[in-house]
């Protein structure tokens, strides 16, 4: 574990952005992408975002995300193929260029969250049909679902907000065809099941996560990131039951702390925010 003194020293040396004169550049909230010769060079910066807004940078964050994804891509390649070619640097991944599908597969094992697209935010406001999932009365925040649910989301352009919707609606809108959606659903549930079982061995709960898929020569391929603290929620397993029984929040190991702090200040993605 890094000492606070090291983290403080590195605050002045974070990777905020890149500007290489190669290929075609696309800048996401966290990743800088360079597309050339049928490949994509993904540089994971130290930027942190919440509610679809870039906030600041955090030392080593990019390395954590990139290397975590590399670990999971390798572990899950027998479940579904992925786009990875090489990981030449802690912050860099070279991948096959795929055509991304415009629907993200969000898998939720527990009802929680503070964002406007989260299950608990909507449930608390009376929503019982959440993205095609009929939720029973009487659920409590952070409670485990009887089985994981899928709540698809549109893949918004940089600076815009994602939109939750049902799989049926995604197909009706023409965002994805039925056959591909079913393949994505099957793969997402299998990945979530595998991830849940593996992290449980390390005293963690995989609460929820998102998966992105692309088309590579007519084949479904897992892209972007997998089971990172940015794309997923993780709770500490051995304290979850006790804290839940007391009505307290679980111990978290992800960026939900940031979202919660912003939400407590009244910001949940719709209002303006000044960055310092």
ABEGO torsion letter per residue (X at the ends): XBBAAAAAAAAAABBABBBBBBEBBBBBAABBBBBBGGBBBBBBBABBBBGGBBABBBBGAAAAAAAAAAAAAAAAAAABBBABABBABAABBBBBBBBBBABBBBBBABBBEABAABAAAAAAAGBABBGGBBBBBGBBBGBBBABBBBBBBBBBBBGBBBBBBBAAAAAAAGABBAAAAAAAAAAAAAAAAAAAAAAAAAGBBBABBBBBBBBBGGBBBBBGBBGBAAABBBBBAAAAAAAAAAGBBBBBBBAAAAAAAAAAAGBAGABBBBBX
